[in-house]
Amino acid sequence: MAQQPIPSIEIYDLDDAFKKIQQLEATNDYLRRRYVELHTEYRQQEQAHDHAKTSNVAKQRRIEELEEEVQRLKFGKAAREVRPGEKTAADDKIAEDEIKWKMCPKSTEARERRLREEETKEIQDQKLRDLTTA
């Protein structure tokens, strides 16, 4: 068998060893406190970032909703300018859908209906423009 080297053993003074242990414990306590501080700060920054991101998404959705409403109002206004005083079944249907849309903005059926109405209004507006230019 090969002989293994005997590990060297250093003999410390008991007071020196006790002081070294106290220094290491103090360093360890400091590092733990610092870790907790940094970790807490990081989590707070992460939460603030997440909150800002959610807030921005909500603001973006609201902007899109307002843009859609502006487009709806523009199409409705253009149609009314062509026929002042006239109220058609399409206008009644649009008013109904706007009420439904406000009550249930997430409804895909209402969105699809609104998109079809917008396309219909665009076609009607184009026909009216063609008639007035002819």
DOTITI-280504 format. One record per residue: residue in one letter; x negated, y negated, z negated of N, C-alpha, C in turn. Coordinates in pm, 1 decimal. Atoms other than C-alpha are relative to their C-alpha. Last residue first. Layout:
N
code = A; n.X = X; n.Y = Y; n.Z = Z; ca.X = X; ca.Y = Y; ca.Z = Z; c.X = X; c.Y = Y; c.Z = Z
...
% end
This chain:
134
code = A; n.X = -44.7; n.Y = -26.2; n.Z = -137.1; ca.X = 7048.3; ca.Y = -6214.0; ca.Z = 6002.8; c.X = 85.9; c.Y = -109.9; c.Z = 55.2
code = T; n.X = 101.5; n.Y = 46.5; n.Z = -95.4; ca.X = 6860.7; ca.Y = -6344.4; ca.Z = 5700.0; c.X = 45.8; c.Y = 18.1; c.Z = 144.1
code = T; n.X = 14.5; n.Y = 145.7; n.Z = 9.6; ca.X = 7165.7; ca.Y = -6324.0; ca.Z = 5472.7; c.X = -104.4; c.Y = -53.4; c.Z = 97.1
code = L; n.X = -120.2; n.Y = 66.7; n.Z = -50.4; ca.X = 7256.9; ca.Y = -5974.4; ca.Z = 5589.9; c.X = -15.7; c.Y = -151.7; c.Z = -2.8
code = D; n.X = -5.0; n.Y = -19.3; n.Z = -145.3; ca.X = 6900.2; ca.Y = -5842.2; ca.Z = 5550.0; c.X = 120.4; c.Y = -71.7; c.Z = 59.7
code = R; n.X = 102.7; n.Y = 87.0; n.Z = -57.2; ca.X = 6877.8; ca.Y = -5995.2; ca.Z = 5203.1; c.X = 1.4; c.Y = 9.9; c.Z = 152.3
code = L; n.X = -49.6; n.Y = 137.5; n.Z = 9.0; ca.X = 7208.8; ca.Y = -5831.5; ca.Z = 5111.8; c.X = -101.2; c.Y = -98.4; c.Z = 58.4
code = K; n.X = -106.4; n.Y = 15.7; n.Z = -100.2; ca.X = 7086.5; ca.Y = -5495.6; ca.Z = 5242.5; c.X = 53.6; c.Y = -142.7; c.Z = -0.6
code = Q; n.X = 64.4; n.Y = 3.6; n.Z = -131.1; ca.X = 6762.7; ca.Y = -5531.3; ca.Z = 5043.6; c.X = 104.0; c.Y = -19.0; c.Z = 110.2
code = D; n.X = 65.2; n.Y = 130.5; n.Z = -13.9; ca.X = 6956.0; ca.Y = -5620.6; ca.Z = 4729.4; c.X = -65.3; c.Y = -13.4; c.Z = 136.9
code = Q; n.X = -104.5; n.Y = 100.4; n.Z = -19.9; ca.X = 7181.6; ca.Y = -5318.1; ca.Z = 4775.6; c.X = -61.1; c.Y = -138.5; c.Z = 20.7
code = I; n.X = -53.9; n.Y = -21.8; n.Z = -134.9; ca.X = 6880.3; ca.Y = -5087.8; ca.Z = 4821.9; c.X = 106.3; c.Y = -104.5; c.Z = 30.7
code = E; n.X = 103.4; n.Y = 43.6; n.Z = -93.4; ca.X = 6712.4; ca.Y = -5234.6; ca.Z = 4514.3; c.X = 48.8; c.Y = 14.1; c.Z = 143.9
code = K; n.X = -0.9; n.Y = 146.4; n.Z = -2.5; ca.X = 7036.7; ca.Y = -5200.2; ca.Z = 4319.6; c.X = -104.3; c.Y = -53.3; c.Z = 97.4
code = T; n.X = -121.1; n.Y = 41.9; n.Z = -70.7; ca.X = 7064.1; ca.Y = -4834.2; ca.Z = 4415.9; c.X = 4.4; c.Y = -151.7; c.Z = 10.2
code = E; n.X = 23.9; n.Y = -27.7; n.Z = -141.6; ca.X = 6702.8; ca.Y = -4774.2; ca.Z = 4310.3; c.X = 119.7; c.Y = -45.3; c.Z = 83.7
code = E; n.X = 96.7; n.Y = 98.4; n.Z = -46.9; ca.X = 6770.3; ca.Y = -4947.1; ca.Z = 3980.1; c.X = -30.7; c.Y = 20.2; c.Z = 147.9
code = E; n.X = -69.0; n.Y = 127.9; n.Z = -15.6; ca.X = 7083.5; ca.Y = -4741.7; ca.Z = 3932.7; c.X = -94.7; c.Y = -108.1; c.Z = 50.7
code = R; n.X = -85.8; n.Y = -9.4; n.Z = -119.3; ca.X = 6894.1; ca.Y = -4418.8; ca.Z = 3998.9; c.X = 71.4; c.Y = -132.4; c.Z = 24.9
code = L; n.X = 88.1; n.Y = 3.9; n.Z = -117.0; ca.X = 6626.6; ca.Y = -4524.5; ca.Z = 3748.0; c.X = 80.3; c.Y = 8.4; c.Z = 129.6
code = R; n.X = 45.9; n.Y = 137.1; n.Z = -14.2; ca.X = 6892.5; ca.Y = -4603.7; ca.Z = 3487.4; c.X = -90.4; c.Y = -13.7; c.Z = 122.2
code = R; n.X = -113.7; n.Y = 77.1; n.Z = -49.9; ca.X = 7057.7; ca.Y = -4265.6; ca.Z = 3540.6; c.X = -42.3; c.Y = -144.5; c.Z = 25.6
code = E; n.X = -21.7; n.Y = -39.3; n.Z = -139.2; ca.X = 6722.8; ca.Y = -4090.5; ca.Z = 3502.7; c.X = 113.9; c.Y = -80.2; c.Z = 61.7
code = R; n.X = 110.6; n.Y = 52.6; n.Z = -80.6; ca.X = 6644.4; ca.Y = -4286.7; ca.Z = 3188.3; c.X = 20.5; c.Y = 31.7; c.Z = 147.2
code = A; n.X = -22.3; n.Y = 143.9; n.Z = -14.3; ca.X = 6987.9; ca.Y = -4217.1; ca.Z = 3041.5; c.X = -110.5; c.Y = -62.4; c.Z = 85.1
code = E; n.X = -115.8; n.Y = 17.1; n.Z = -87.5; ca.X = 6944.8; ca.Y = -3845.6; ca.Z = 3108.1; c.X = 26.2; c.Y = -148.6; c.Z = 23.7
code = T; n.X = 48.0; n.Y = -11.0; n.Z = -138.1; ca.X = 6596.2; ca.Y = -3851.7; ca.Z = 2960.1; c.X = 114.3; c.Y = -19.1; c.Z = 98.5
code = S; n.X = -77.7; n.Y = -92.5; n.Z = -81.2; ca.X = 6731.2; ca.Y = -3980.5; ca.Z = 2630.2; c.X = -50.5; c.Y = 1.3; c.Z = 144.1
code = K; n.X = 83.2; n.Y = -114.9; n.Z = -35.8; ca.X = 6457.2; ca.Y = -4144.3; ca.Z = 2426.0; c.X = 71.4; c.Y = 96.5; c.Z = 95.2
code = P; n.X = 104.9; n.Y = 34.3; n.Z = -95.8; ca.X = 6622.3; ca.Y = -4486.6; ca.Z = 2417.5; c.X = -84.9; c.Y = 117.6; c.Z = 44.2
code = C; n.X = 84.8; n.Y = -119.3; n.Z = -7.3; ca.X = 6943.6; ca.Y = -4351.1; ca.Z = 2259.3; c.X = -113.5; c.Y = -24.1; c.Z = 99.9
code = M; n.X = -34.1; n.Y = -93.9; n.Z = 107.0; ca.X = 7170.1; ca.Y = -4631.5; ca.Z = 2136.6; c.X = -95.2; c.Y = 118.3; c.Z = -1.2
code = K; n.X = 38.2; n.Y = 59.9; n.Z = 127.8; ca.X = 7002.5; ca.Y = -4899.3; ca.Z = 2347.5; c.X = 27.8; c.Y = 94.6; c.Z = -115.8
code = W; n.X = 145.9; n.Y = 6.6; n.Z = 4.9; ca.X = 7018.0; ca.Y = -4677.7; ca.Z = 2655.4; c.X = -46.3; c.Y = -57.5; c.Z = -133.8
code = K; n.X = 49.4; n.Y = -134.4; n.Z = 30.8; ca.X = 7383.5; ca.Y = -4594.1; ca.Z = 2589.3; c.X = -151.2; c.Y = -1.3; c.Z = -15.3
code = I; n.X = -42.7; n.Y = -29.3; n.Z = 137.0; ca.X = 7467.9; ca.Y = -4965.2; ca.Z = 2573.7; c.X = -51.3; c.Y = 137.3; c.Z = -40.9
code = E; n.X = 84.9; n.Y = 80.7; n.Z = 87.2; ca.X = 7262.4; ca.Y = -5030.4; ca.Z = 2886.0; c.X = 35.2; c.Y = 23.7; c.Z = -146.1
code = D; n.X = 130.0; n.Y = -65.8; n.Z = 13.1; ca.X = 7434.2; ca.Y = -4737.5; ca.Z = 3055.0; c.X = -95.5; c.Y = -79.1; c.Z = -88.0
code = E; n.X = -15.7; n.Y = -121.6; n.Z = 80.7; ca.X = 7776.9; ca.Y = -4882.0; ca.Z = 2986.9; c.X = -134.5; c.Y = 66.8; c.Z = -25.0
code = A; n.X = -23.4; n.Y = 44.5; n.Z = 137.9; ca.X = 7671.1; ca.Y = -5225.5; ca.Z = 3115.8; c.X = 16.2; c.Y = 119.7; c.Z = -93.0
code = I; n.X = 128.2; n.Y = 48.0; n.Z = 51.6; ca.X = 7527.1; ca.Y = -5064.2; ca.Z = 3428.3; c.X = 15.1; c.Y = -44.7; c.Z = -144.8
code = K; n.X = 80.7; n.Y = -119.1; n.Z = 25.9; ca.X = 7849.5; ca.Y = -4871.3; ca.Z = 3485.9; c.X = -135.8; c.Y = -39.7; c.Z = -58.9
code = D; n.X = -54.7; n.Y = -63.8; n.Z = 120.5; ca.X = 8053.3; ca.Y = -5189.7; ca.Z = 3451.5; c.X = -83.7; c.Y = 121.2; c.Z = -39.2
code = D; n.X = 36.0; n.Y = 85.8; n.Z = 113.8; ca.X = 7824.4; ca.Y = -5365.6; ca.Z = 3700.0; c.X = 51.1; c.Y = 58.9; c.Z = -131.1
code = A; n.X = 142.5; n.Y = -22.9; n.Z = 26.1; ca.X = 7858.6; ca.Y = -5069.9; ca.Z = 3939.9; c.X = -47.0; c.Y = -84.6; c.Z = -118.4
code = A; n.X = 8.9; n.Y = -121.5; n.Z = 81.5; ca.X = 8236.1; ca.Y = -5088.0; ca.Z = 3908.2; c.X = -145.8; c.Y = 29.9; c.Z = -34.3
code = T; n.X = -25.8; n.Y = -126.5; n.Z = -68.4; ca.X = 8216.7; ca.Y = -5442.4; ca.Z = 4038.1; c.X = -7.6; c.Y = 115.9; c.Z = -97.6
code = K; n.X = 48.9; n.Y = -105.1; n.Z = 87.7; ca.X = 8250.5; ca.Y = -5784.1; ca.Z = 3883.1; c.X = 39.8; c.Y = 131.9; c.Z = 63.5
code = E; n.X = -47.8; n.Y = -135.5; n.Z = -26.0; ca.X = 8275.5; ca.Y = -6076.6; ca.Z = 4116.7; c.X = -59.6; c.Y = 97.3; c.Z = -100.2
code = G; n.X = -137.3; n.Y = -20.0; n.Z = 44.5; ca.X = 8234.2; ca.Y = -6428.3; ca.Z = 3980.3; c.X = 54.6; c.Y = 139.0; c.Z = 23.4
code = P; n.X = -36.7; n.Y = 63.9; n.Z = 126.3; ca.X = 7925.5; ca.Y = -6504.7; ca.Z = 4183.1; c.X = 147.0; c.Y = 25.4; c.Z = -33.2
code = R; n.X = -145.8; n.Y = -3.4; n.Z = 11.7; ca.X = 7848.1; ca.Y = -6243.0; ca.Z = 4447.1; c.X = 42.4; c.Y = -66.7; c.Z = -131.7
code = V; n.X = -54.5; n.Y = -20.1; n.Z = -133.7; ca.X = 7490.7; ca.Y = -6301.3; ca.Z = 4566.2; c.X = 152.2; c.Y = -4.3; c.Z = -3.9
code = E; n.X = 17.1; n.Y = 123.3; n.Z = -75.8; ca.X = 7379.5; ca.Y = -6453.4; ca.Z = 4238.0; c.X = 60.1; c.Y = 12.3; c.Z = 139.2
code = R; n.X = -104.8; n.Y = 94.9; n.Z = 38.1; ca.X = 7529.9; ca.Y = -6159.9; ca.Z = 4050.3; c.X = -11.9; c.Y = -130.1; c.Z = 77.8
code = A; n.X = -127.5; n.Y = -47.5; n.Z = -53.5; ca.X = 7316.7; ca.Y = -5908.0; ca.Z = 4242.2; c.X = 111.5; c.Y = -98.4; c.Z = -33.2
code = A; n.X = 3.2; n.Y = 15.6; n.Z = -145.7; ca.X = 7000.6; ca.Y = -6108.6; ca.Z = 4176.6; c.X = 132.4; c.Y = 43.2; c.Z = 60.9
code = K; n.X = -15.7; n.Y = 141.5; n.Z = -30.3; ca.X = 7087.3; ca.Y = -6138.5; ca.Z = 3805.4; c.X = 2.9; c.Y = -22.5; c.Z = 150.6
code = G; n.X = -138.4; n.Y = 37.5; n.Z = 29.0; ca.X = 7140.9; ca.Y = -5763.8; ca.Z = 3766.7; c.X = 26.0; c.Y = -144.4; c.Z = 36.5
code = F; n.X = -84.3; n.Y = -61.4; n.Z = -102.5; ca.X = 6810.7; ca.Y = -5687.3; ca.Z = 3938.3; c.X = 145.5; c.Y = -38.6; c.Z = -20.5
code = K; n.X = 27.6; n.Y = 64.5; n.Z = -128.5; ca.X = 6626.4; ca.Y = -5939.0; ca.Z = 3721.6; c.X = 89.7; c.Y = 56.9; c.Z = 108.7
code = L; n.X = -68.6; n.Y = 128.9; n.Z = -1.7; ca.X = 6796.9; ca.Y = -5813.2; ca.Z = 3405.4; c.X = -23.5; c.Y = -73.1; c.Z = 131.5
code = R; n.X = -144.5; n.Y = -25.2; n.Z = -7.0; ca.X = 6691.5; ca.Y = -5455.9; ca.Z = 3474.5; c.X = 76.4; c.Y = -130.9; c.Z = 9.8
code = Q; n.X = -29.7; n.Y = -46.6; n.Z = -135.3; ca.X = 6336.4; ca.Y = -5568.3; ca.Z = 3550.3; c.X = 149.6; c.Y = 24.3; c.Z = 17.9
code = V; n.X = 13.6; n.Y = 115.9; n.Z = -88.6; ca.X = 6325.0; ca.Y = -5768.7; ca.Z = 3226.9; c.X = 32.7; c.Y = 39.9; c.Z = 143.4
code = E; n.X = -120.1; n.Y = 81.0; n.Z = 19.3; ca.X = 6458.9; ca.Y = -5468.1; ca.Z = 3035.1; c.X = -3.1; c.Y = -123.5; c.Z = 89.3
code = E; n.X = -112.0; n.Y = -68.8; n.Z = -64.0; ca.X = 6189.8; ca.Y = -5245.8; ca.Z = 3182.4; c.X = 127.5; c.Y = -82.7; c.Z = -11.6
code = E; n.X = 18.3; n.Y = 14.4; n.Z = -144.6; ca.X = 5922.7; ca.Y = -5500.6; ca.Z = 3089.9; c.X = 113.5; c.Y = 68.0; c.Z = 76.1
code = L; n.X = -38.2; n.Y = 136.2; n.Z = -35.9; ca.X = 6063.7; ca.Y = -5516.7; ca.Z = 2736.9; c.X = -16.7; c.Y = -24.6; c.Z = 149.6
code = E; n.X = -145.5; n.Y = 10.4; n.Z = 11.5; ca.X = 6050.1; ca.Y = -5138.4; ca.Z = 2703.8; c.X = 46.5; c.Y = -138.7; c.Z = 41.9
code = E; n.X = -58.8; n.Y = -71.8; n.Z = -113.2; ca.X = 5692.7; ca.Y = -5133.3; ca.Z = 2836.9; c.X = 152.3; c.Y = -8.9; c.Z = -2.8
code = I; n.X = 24.6; n.Y = 81.7; n.Z = -119.3; ca.X = 5589.0; ca.Y = -5402.2; ca.Z = 2587.8; c.X = 62.4; c.Y = 65.9; c.Z = 122.5
code = R; n.X = -93.9; n.Y = 112.3; n.Z = 7.4; ca.X = 5753.7; ca.Y = -5206.9; ca.Z = 2305.1; c.X = -16.5; c.Y = -89.9; c.Z = 122.1
code = R; n.X = -134.0; n.Y = -51.6; n.Z = -32.0; ca.X = 5566.0; ca.Y = -4892.7; ca.Z = 2409.6; c.X = 101.9; c.Y = -112.3; c.Z = 1.6
code = Q; n.X = -1.0; n.Y = -28.0; n.Z = -143.8; ca.X = 5238.0; ca.Y = -5087.3; ca.Z = 2414.0; c.X = 136.2; c.Y = 52.8; c.Z = 43.2
code = K; n.X = -10.8; n.Y = 128.9; n.Z = -69.2; ca.X = 5309.1; ca.Y = -5228.7; ca.Z = 2067.1; c.X = 7.1; c.Y = 20.8; c.Z = 150.9
code = A; n.X = -136.7; n.Y = 48.9; n.Z = 21.2; ca.X = 5376.9; ca.Y = -4879.0; ca.Z = 1932.8; c.X = 20.8; c.Y = -133.0; c.Z = 72.5
code = V; n.X = -87.5; n.Y = -85.2; n.Z = -81.2; ca.X = 5053.8; ca.Y = -4750.5; ca.Z = 2088.6; c.X = 144.1; c.Y = -48.1; c.Z = -12.5
code = N; n.X = 16.3; n.Y = 39.2; n.Z = -140.2; ca.X = 4862.4; ca.Y = -5046.1; ca.Z = 1944.7; c.X = 89.6; c.Y = 82.4; c.Z = 92.0
code = S; n.X = -63.7; n.Y = 130.2; n.Z = -16.2; ca.X = 5002.8; ca.Y = -4980.7; ca.Z = 1597.3; c.X = -8.5; c.Y = -45.4; c.Z = 145.5
code = T; n.X = -145.0; n.Y = -24.6; n.Z = -0.5; ca.X = 4912.0; ca.Y = -4616.1; ca.Z = 1621.5; c.X = 74.7; c.Y = -129.9; c.Z = 22.6
code = K; n.X = -32.6; n.Y = -71.4; n.Z = -123.3; ca.X = 4553.8; ca.Y = -4708.0; ca.Z = 1721.6; c.X = 151.1; c.Y = 23.3; c.Z = 9.6
code = A; n.X = 7.5; n.Y = 96.5; n.Z = -110.1; ca.X = 4527.6; ca.Y = -4968.2; ca.Z = 1446.8; c.X = 38.4; c.Y = 65.6; c.Z = 131.9
code = H; n.X = -114.2; n.Y = 90.6; n.Z = 14.1; ca.X = 4648.6; ca.Y = -4716.6; ca.Z = 1188.8; c.X = 2.6; c.Y = -101.4; c.Z = 114.7
code = D; n.X = -120.1; n.Y = -74.2; n.Z = -38.8; ca.X = 4403.0; ca.Y = -4455.1; ca.Z = 1314.3; c.X = 123.4; c.Y = -88.8; c.Z = -6.5
code = H; n.X = 5.9; n.Y = -19.2; n.Z = -145.0; ca.X = 4118.6; ca.Y = -4709.1; ca.Z = 1295.8; c.X = 124.9; c.Y = 73.1; c.Z = 49.8
code = A; n.X = -27.2; n.Y = 130.7; n.Z = -60.2; ca.X = 4218.1; ca.Y = -4815.5; ca.Z = 945.3; c.X = -0.2; c.Y = 10.6; c.Z = 152.5
code = Q; n.X = -143.0; n.Y = 26.1; n.Z = 15.5; ca.X = 4236.7; ca.Y = -4449.0; ca.Z = 841.9; c.X = 37.7; c.Y = -133.8; c.Z = 62.6
code = E; n.X = -69.5; n.Y = -91.6; n.Z = -89.9; ca.X = 3888.7; ca.Y = -4383.1; ca.Z = 985.0; c.X = 151.1; c.Y = -22.7; c.Z = -6.7
code = Q; n.X = 17.4; n.Y = 53.1; n.Z = -135.5; ca.X = 3750.2; ca.Y = -4690.9; ca.Z = 812.3; c.X = 73.7; c.Y = 86.0; c.Z = 101.8
code = Q; n.X = -79.3; n.Y = 122.3; n.Z = -8.8; ca.X = 3899.3; ca.Y = -4574.8; ca.Z = 483.2; c.X = -10.8; c.Y = -61.2; c.Z = 139.2
code = R; n.X = -141.6; n.Y = -38.3; n.Z = -9.4; ca.X = 3762.2; ca.Y = -4223.3; ca.Z = 535.6; c.X = 89.4; c.Y = -123.1; c.Z = 12.8
code = Y; n.X = -22.2; n.Y = -57.7; n.Z = -132.3; ca.X = 3413.6; ca.Y = -4363.2; ca.Z = 606.6; c.X = 146.7; c.Y = 36.5; c.Z = 19.0
code = E; n.X = 2.2; n.Y = 111.1; n.Z = -95.2; ca.X = 3423.7; ca.Y = -4581.5; ca.Z = 296.2; c.X = 27.7; c.Y = 48.9; c.Z = 142.2
code = T; n.X = -124.1; n.Y = 75.4; n.Z = 20.1; ca.X = 3526.9; ca.Y = -4283.5; ca.Z = 84.7; c.X = 9.2; c.Y = -115.4; c.Z = 99.1
code = H; n.X = -107.2; n.Y = -83.6; n.Z = -52.6; ca.X = 3244.6; ca.Y = -4072.2; ca.Z = 231.0; c.X = 134.8; c.Y = -71.8; c.Z = -12.3
code = L; n.X = 6.5; n.Y = 2.9; n.Z = -146.6; ca.X = 2994.4; ca.Y = -4350.4; ca.Z = 173.6; c.X = 112.7; c.Y = 80.3; c.Z = 62.7
code = E; n.X = -28.1; n.Y = 136.1; n.Z = -47.0; ca.X = 3098.2; ca.Y = -4397.9; ca.Z = -187.9; c.X = 4.2; c.Y = -5.1; c.Z = 152.7
code = V; n.X = -143.5; n.Y = 23.2; n.Z = 19.9; ca.X = 3115.4; ca.Y = -4021.8; ca.Z = -255.0; c.X = 37.9; c.Y = -139.1; c.Z = 50.1
code = Y; n.X = -72.4; n.Y = -80.2; n.Z = -98.6; ca.X = 2769.7; ca.Y = -3973.0; ca.Z = -101.7; c.X = 150.0; c.Y = -25.4; c.Z = -10.6
code = R; n.X = 15.8; n.Y = 68.4; n.Z = -128.8; ca.X = 2629.6; ca.Y = -4259.8; ca.Z = -308.1; c.X = 74.3; c.Y = 73.9; c.Z = 111.2
code = R; n.X = -82.7; n.Y = 121.3; n.Z = 2.5; ca.X = 2769.8; ca.Y = -4109.3; ca.Z = -626.7; c.X = -5.6; c.Y = -71.4; c.Z = 134.6
code = R; n.X = -141.3; n.Y = -40.9; n.Z = -3.2; ca.X = 2622.7; ca.Y = -3768.2; ca.Z = -537.5; c.X = 91.9; c.Y = -121.2; c.Z = 1.0
code = L; n.X = -31.0; n.Y = -43.4; n.Z = -136.5; ca.X = 2285.2; ca.Y = -3922.3; ca.Z = -450.4; c.X = 144.8; c.Y = 46.2; c.Z = 11.8
code = Y; n.X = -5.8; n.Y = 116.5; n.Z = -86.8; ca.X = 2275.3; ca.Y = -4111.1; ca.Z = -779.3; c.X = 40.9; c.Y = 39.8; c.Z = 141.6
code = D; n.X = -121.8; n.Y = 74.5; n.Z = 33.1; ca.X = 2363.1; ca.Y = -3799.5; ca.Z = -978.7; c.X = 16.4; c.Y = -121.5; c.Z = 90.5
code = N; n.X = -113.5; n.Y = -78.5; n.Z = -48.9; ca.X = 2092.5; ca.Y = -3597.3; ca.Z = -797.5; c.X = 131.7; c.Y = -72.6; c.Z = -27.1
code = T; n.X = -0.3; n.Y = 14.9; n.Z = -145.8; ca.X = 1833.4; ca.Y = -3868.0; ca.Z = -857.8; c.X = 119.9; c.Y = 72.6; c.Z = 60.6
code = A; n.X = -40.5; n.Y = 138.3; n.Z = -26.6; ca.X = 1924.7; ca.Y = -3877.1; ca.Z = -1227.0; c.X = 7.5; c.Y = -24.9; c.Z = 150.5
code = E; n.X = -143.5; n.Y = 10.3; n.Z = 29.7; ca.X = 1910.9; ca.Y = -3496.2; ca.Z = -1245.0; c.X = 51.0; c.Y = -140.4; c.Z = 28.9
code = L; n.X = -72.4; n.Y = -69.6; n.Z = -106.7; ca.X = 1571.9; ca.Y = -3493.8; ca.Z = -1069.7; c.X = 150.9; c.Y = -6.7; c.Z = -22.5
code = Q; n.X = 10.6; n.Y = 80.6; n.Z = -122.1; ca.X = 1434.1; ca.Y = -3756.8; ca.Z = -1303.8; c.X = 79.1; c.Y = 63.4; c.Z = 114.1
code = Q; n.X = -86.2; n.Y = 117.0; n.Z = 17.4; ca.X = 1565.3; ca.Y = -3568.4; ca.Z = -1607.9; c.X = -2.9; c.Y = -89.4; c.Z = 123.9
code = I; n.X = -139.7; n.Y = -46.5; n.Z = -10.7; ca.X = 1408.9; ca.Y = -3245.1; ca.Z = -1482.8; c.X = 95.3; c.Y = -117.3; c.Z = -13.3
code = K; n.X = -22.4; n.Y = -28.8; n.Z = -142.5; ca.X = 1074.0; ca.Y = -3421.7; ca.Z = -1427.5; c.X = 144.7; c.Y = 45.6; c.Z = 22.9
code = K; n.X = -11.8; n.Y = 129.0; n.Z = -68.8; ca.X = 1087.2; ca.Y = -3567.7; ca.Z = -1778.1; c.X = 30.4; c.Y = 20.7; c.Z = 148.6
code = F; n.X = -128.5; n.Y = 56.9; n.Z = 41.3; ca.X = 1155.2; ca.Y = -3219.9; ca.Z = -1926.6; c.X = 23.8; c.Y = -133.6; c.Z = 70.0
code = A; n.X = -105.4; n.Y = -76.3; n.Z = -67.9; ca.X = 868.2; ca.Y = -3070.1; ca.Z = -1725.8; c.X = 137.2; c.Y = -57.0; c.Z = -33.4
code = D; n.X = 3.2; n.Y = 37.4; n.Z = -141.6; ca.X = 631.4; ca.Y = -3344.1; ca.Z = -1841.6; c.X = 110.9; c.Y = 71.2; c.Z = 77.4
code = D; n.X = -54.3; n.Y = 136.2; n.Z = -9.9; ca.X = 736.4; ca.Y = -3290.0; ca.Z = -2204.0; c.X = 3.1; c.Y = -46.7; c.Z = 145.4
code = L; n.X = -144.5; n.Y = -6.0; n.Z = 21.1; ca.X = 683.3; ca.Y = -2914.1; ca.Z = -2175.8; c.X = 63.5; c.Y = -138.0; c.Z = 11.7
code = D; n.X = -25.2; n.Y = 44.6; n.Z = 135.6; ca.X = 334.2; ca.Y = -2955.5; ca.Z = -2030.4; c.X = 151.3; c.Y = -5.1; c.Z = -15.8
code = Y; n.X = -38.8; n.Y = 138.4; n.Z = 20.8; ca.X = 321.9; ca.Y = -2762.4; ca.Z = -1717.7; c.X = 10.4; c.Y = -26.9; c.Z = -149.1
code = I; n.X = -46.3; n.Y = 18.9; n.Z = 136.5; ca.X = 133.0; ca.Y = -2443.6; ca.Z = -1643.3; c.X = 25.0; c.Y = -149.3; c.Z = -18.3
code = E; n.X = 55.9; n.Y = 121.2; n.Z = 57.2; ca.X = 107.0; ca.Y = -2371.5; ca.Z = -1280.6; c.X = 59.5; c.Y = -17.8; c.Z = -138.1
code = I; n.X = -88.7; n.Y = 54.7; n.Z = 102.0; ca.X = 161.6; ca.Y = -2016.0; ca.Z = -1177.1; c.X = -69.0; c.Y = -122.6; c.Z = -58.1
code = S; n.X = 70.8; n.Y = 82.4; n.Z = 97.2; ca.X = 2.8; ca.Y = -1899.9; ca.Z = -858.6; c.X = 101.0; c.Y = -62.5; c.Z = -95.1
code = P; n.X = -30.2; n.Y = 142.7; n.Z = -13.5; ca.X = 188.7; ca.Y = -1620.3; ca.Z = -696.7; c.X = -72.0; c.Y = -80.0; c.Z = -107.8
code = I; n.X = -70.5; n.Y = 42.1; n.Z = 120.8; ca.X = 1.3; ca.Y = -1289.3; ca.Z = -707.9; c.X = 28.2; c.Y = -149.7; c.Z = 14.0
code = P; n.X = 69.2; n.Y = 99.8; n.Z = 81.0; ca.X = -93.8; ca.Y = -1184.4; ca.Z = -360.0; c.X = 86.2; c.Y = -40.3; c.Z = -119.5
code = Q; n.X = -63.2; n.Y = 129.9; n.Z = -18.8; ca.X = 62.3; ca.Y = -861.5; ca.Z = -245.2; c.X = -72.0; c.Y = -101.1; c.Z = -87.5
code = Q; n.X = -18.8; n.Y = 75.9; n.Z = 122.4; ca.X = -163.8; ca.Y = -560.8; ca.Z = -222.0; c.X = 61.4; c.Y = -135.2; c.Z = 33.6
code = A; n.X = 72.2; n.Y = 125.8; n.Z = -4.5; ca.X = -108.4; ca.Y = -345.7; ca.Z = 75.0; c.X = 27.8; c.Y = -77.1; c.Z = -128.1
code = M; n.X = -81.7; n.Y = 117.0; n.Z = 0.0; ca.X = 0.0; ca.Y = 0.0; ca.Z = 0.0; c.X = -87.3; c.Y = -125.0; c.Z = 0.0
% end
